[in-house]
Amino acid sequence: MNRATSEHTFVLSVIAVVMIILALILPFAYRIDIGPGPDSIRAMTWDYIESSWYSGFRLWNPLDTLPYTVLRLVFALYLARLCLGLSTARRTALIGTLAELQPIVVSAPLVYSINWPGDPLVPLYIPLPIMFILGMILVLVFKRGNGGEQDISIG
């Protein structure tokens, strides 16, 4: 491998690592607590709440948010694969769209279909598309760099 190729691979790998880190720290949803708790802005590793008894940031274990964010991690990995030339822009955009819809698709049925004896214990998550927008910018840059790929395969 020549020097230019190894530098190119290094730069693309750094972009991939940054996107995975962003998946962990960028907010993914506005959390609406249907029950007695406060609303918040939620990321995989933190949230910010504003309430009468507490205001500020709290740290979270990323595993707690996986039911709402697992496709977000897959999107970050597909962005990395796109940067390394291992995935298509179309497939990456599809995964990004599904990842953006996942929080509300998972939370809405839980809130409204379970017959809670009191206030619902599951919040409703409204997606915040920050990572999606950044990822789609990256997809467009790489798609343009590939001459506007025409791949329409899904599998």
N, C-alpha and C positions, 0 to 999 in steps of 0.2 A: 504494500500500500504506500503510495507516495505521500509527501508532506501535505499537499493541498487536500487530498482526500481525507486524511486523518484530521486535519483542522476542520474541514466541513462536517465530518461526523461528530467531532467534539462540540461544535457550535450547536448542531441539531440535538445532541444529547442534553446539553445545558437547557435548551428551550423545553425539551420534554420534561426534565426534572422540575423546572420552574412551573410548568402547567400542573404537575402532580401536587406540588406544594400549594399552588393557588387553589386547587380543589379542596384542600384541607382548611385553608384560612379564609377564603372568600365566603360571604354569607350566601346561603342557598335559598332561604325562604323567610317570609314574614310569618311568624307563628301567632295565630289567633287562638287564644285560650277561650274555648266556648264555656268552660266552667268558671270557677272562682279565681283562677290565677291571672297574672298579668300577661299581656301580649309581649312579644320580643322579636328581635332580629336574630336569626339562627344561622350559625355556620357549623361545620362538622366538628370543630374543636372549641367553639365558644358561643356564647349568646350575649346579647345586650338587652336588659329589661329596664323598664321605667315603671316603678310602682310606689305606693305610699310607704311600704316597709323596706324596700331595697331598690337602689338604682345603680346600674353599672354592669360591668362585664363579669361573666362567670366562665370558667374553663370546663370543658366536657371531654369525655372519652369519645373519640370518633366512632367507636363501635356502637354507641348508643343511637347514632343517627343512620346507621346502615340501611334500615328498612326504607328510609327516605332518600338515600344518597348513593347507593351502591352503583347505579348507572352513571353517576357523576364521576366516580373513580374510573369506570370503564371509559367514559368520554376522555378523561385525562390520558389514559393509556392509548386510546385511539389517536389522540392528538400527537402523542409521542411517536406512535407508529407512522402517522402521516409525515411527521418531520423526518423520519428515517427512511421514508419511501416504502413502507411496508403495508400501507392502507390507502384507500382512495378518499378523496374529498367528499364524495357523495355518502359513503358509508360512515365517515366520521361525522358529517352533518346530521345524518339520521340518528346516530347514537346520541349526539348532543341534544337533539330535539326530544328524544325519549327521556333523557336524563333530566331535562328541564321540566317535563310533565310529571315525573315520578312523585315528587312530594305531594302534589294535590291528588293524584290518582290513588295513592296509598292512603292518605289521611281522610279524604272526603267520605269514602264508604265507611270507614271506622267511626267517624263522628255521627253520621246520619243513619246508619243501618243497624247499629247495635242499640238495643233497648236498655239504656242506662237507667238505673233506679233514681238517680239524682242528676247532678251536672255531669256532662260528658268528661271523661278523664283523658281523652285523646284530643290534642289540639288540631286545628286545621292549618295546613301549611300552604301559603301562597308563594309560588316561586319568584325569586329575584334573579333575573337572567344575567348577572354580571359575568360569571364565568362563561356562559353560553356566548355572549357578545364577544368577549376576548377570544374564545376558541374559534368562533366563526370568522373573525378577522384573520386569524392564523390560517384557517382553512382557505379563505379567499386568496391570501398571499401565496400559499403553496399550490393552489389550483392554477393561479396565473403563472407561477414558476414552472408548472408542468404543461403549459400550453393549453390550459382549459380542458383537462382530461374528459373523455367522453364515456368513461366506464359507468354502466348502469346496472351492473350486477349487484345483488344483495348478499349472496352467499359466498 
